[in-house]
Amino acid sequence: MRRRESFDEVAELYELARPTYPTALIDDLVQFASLSKKSRALEIGCGTGQLTLPLAERGTSIMAVELGANLAAVARRKLARFENVTLVVADFDRWVLPEEPFDLVVAATAFHWLRPESRVHACADALRPGGTLAIVQTHWSAGSGRDRFFEEGQRCYASWDTDYDPDFAPVTRDALPNTNDEMESSGRFDQFLLRRYDTEDRYTASQYSDLLATFSNIRGLDERARSGLLGCLAHLIDTRFGGSVVRKHCYSLWLARTPAAASA
């Protein structure tokens, strides 16, 4: 099974463990795209609906395309009260776009799984003139200062993860790129905006294990290695960090607008 398909194995856990997106991110997306109850959005890789739900609550009509049938089933259950949401189980890279274009195309923590050579143009093709492409990237952020849990946790990865990289380190906010060359060089957009949002979430040992168990690199381990790694980290949290740790995230919201239609 490919890594991008591995989330579907743990759809219920994904819904339980994955954090939601910051309210300020949703607000900025809605404002930039000028979304209203008349707007139509296409969401790519909706997962269990972490972004779909707040957009639906604001009245936007959404067609959400999700590769995993189990993930889509959880999202469909969660979003059942919204008549303005349609769930489609499909691989966006092979999906035939509807004839009517969208006001917004959004991919939240999913764009990197799409086919690199065609994804930006496929998104632009789905938009009306003056429509918005929104890409949300989630980064595990090192923040500032020393991260003791990360440092001590490396022995767990070294012991159990065959792909362990001793040089890996969480990205710092200052090291994140401030331009999106893929979007800007496509020639399909004429307005760009980047916003970033920092969050901190506290996890018990059990909660942290649940979170990691939804990550594609952890799903890719065999059962023994996965259990050993998660058990090692949980023991570390309980014995060395008082039973809980804080994980810092930085969300990048990339926004771009297609050129408006020329006046007649």
N, C-alpha and C positions, 0 to 999 in steps of 0.2 A: 504494500500500500504506500502511495506517495505521501509525503509529509503534509501536503495541503488537504489531503483527504482524512488524515488521522483524527481531526477534531470530531468527526461524526461518530466515532466510537464512544465518545464520552459526552454526548450532547447534554444530558441532564446535569452532569458535573460542570460543564462549560457554563450553563445558565446560572448555576449556584455560585461558582467561584470567580468568574471573570468580573472585573470592576466595570462600572458604568462610565460613560463619558462626562467630562465636566459640563455643568450647565452653561458656563460662559462660552464654551466651544460651540454648543448648540445655538446659543443666542447669536454669536458672530456669524455662523453659517447661515442661519435664517435671514439675518440682516443683509449680508452680502448678496445672497441669492434672491432677495426680495420675495421670499416665500409667503404665500397666502393660502386661504382655503381653496383657491382656484388653481393652485400650482400642482404640477405633476412631477414626481421625483422617481428616479430609477436608482435603487440601491444594489450594489454589487457585493455579494458575499455578506449577507446580513447576519450570519451566525444564528443566534437565538433571539436577535432583535434588540441588542443593547442600544443601537442608535435608532432603529426603526420606531421603537416605542415613543421616545420624546418627540420625534418628527410627526408621528401620527397624532399625538396628543395636541399638536398645534394645528391640526386640520389638513395638513398636506396629504394629497393622494399619492400613494407609494406603490410601485411595483418592485418587489424585492426578489432578487435572483440569488439562490443559495445552492451550492453544489451538493451539500450533504442532506439526504432525506431526513435523517434523525434530527439534525439541527433545525431544518425547516419545520418539522412537526412541532418542536418545542416553541418556535417562533409563532407558528400558526395558532397554537393554543393560547399563548400569551396575548396575541393581537386579535383574538376572535371577536372582540367587541367593536372593532374598527371596520366599518364597511368600506373605508377608503384605502385599505391595504390589501394587496394581492400578493401571494407567495408563489413563486415559480421555482421548482427544483430543476436546475440546469447548470451546465458548465458555461459561464459567460463567454469564454473564448470560442465556443461553438454555437452559441445561442443566436437565433435570428432576431434582429431588432424589430420592434413594432414599427409600423409606418408612421404613427404620430410621435413627434419628437417630445423630449422632456425639457422641463425648466431647470432641473437639477439632476446631475449624475453624481453619486457619492459612493465612495468605497472606504469603509472604516476598518483599519488594520487588516485589509484584504487585498489592496492593490498590488502588493509585491508578489502575490501568488499568480497574477495574470501573466499572459504571454508578453514578454518585454517588447518584442518587435512590433506589436500591434495594439497594445492596450490603450495608449493615449488617443490614438486615432479612432479606435472603436468607441471610446467614451465621447469624443467630440462628435462622431457621427450620430450619436443618440440624442444630441442636444439641439434645441432650436437656436436660431440666431439670438445672441444676447443671453444664452443659457450659461449655467455655472457647473464647472467640474470641481468637486471637493474631495480631497484625499486626506484621510486622517492616518497618521503614523504614530504608533505607541512605542516609546523608548523607555527601557529600564534605565533610570538616571542615577548617576553616582552622586549628584548634588555637589556639595562642597565639603571638604574635610574627609577624614578617614572613615571607611565603612568596615567596621570590625567583623560584622557578620559575613560580609562577602569574603574577606580575607580568610577567616577560619573555615568557611564553607568550602573553600577550594580543595581541602583534603578529601571531602566527600566526593566531589566530582572526579578527582584524580583516582580515587579508589574504584569508582563504579562506572564512569562514563568513558567508553573506549575512544570517543572523539574529543576527550578533554584537551583543551588548549591552555597551557600554562600562562600564555601571554594575554588571555582574554581579560577585559576589564569593562565595567559598565561605562557607557558613553557619558561624558560631561556635557552639560548644556551648551557650553561655549564651543564645543567641538562639533555640534550639529551643523549641517549646511544651511545657509541662508538663501540659497537659490535652488530652484528645481530645474535643472538643465533639460530634463526629458520633456517637461511641459512647455518650457519656454522655446526650445529649439524645434518643436513640432510645427510651428507656424499656424496652429489652429486657434490660438487665443491671443487677445490683445490687452488683457488686464490681469494682474497677478497680485496676490496678497498672501502673506505668511503670518500666522499667529501661533503662539506657544502657550501652554498651560501646564503648570506644575501641580502635582498632587502627592499626598502621602497617605498610605493605607497601612493600618496595623493588622497583622495576622498572627493568630495563634499557630502553634506547630501544626495542628490538624488543618487549619485553613490554608496555611502556606503550602502544605503537601497537596491539598486539593487544587490550588492554583497551578502549581508546577505540573501536576498530572494532566493539565489541559494544553500544555505547550508541545509543539510538534517535535522538538528535539528530545523531550522526555518520552513522548509517545513512541519515538523511534527506537528506544532502548528495549532490549528483551525484558521479559517480566522479572527475572531475577535481579538484573541490574537496576531496573526502575524502582523496584521495591527496596533494594539496598540503598540507593541514592536518597530516596525520599525518607526512608527510616533514619539514615545518618543525619540528614538536615533537621528532621524533627527532633531527634535526640539532642542535637546541638542547640536548638532553640530552647528546649526545656531545661537543659542543664547549664548552659552558659549565658543565656539571654533572658532569663526570668519568665520564659513561657510565651514570649511574643516578640516579633520584630517588625520594623517599619520598612516598607518597600516604597521607594520613590519612583514616580512615573513622570515623564514629560511627554505631552501630546503635541504633535505638530499638525496644524491645520493648513493645508495648501489649498488655495482658492484661485481659480482662473475663470475668465469669462470669454465666451466666443464672441466674435465681432457681431454687432447688431446688424440687422438687415438694412441694406442701402435704401434710401428714400426713393420712391418712384418719381 
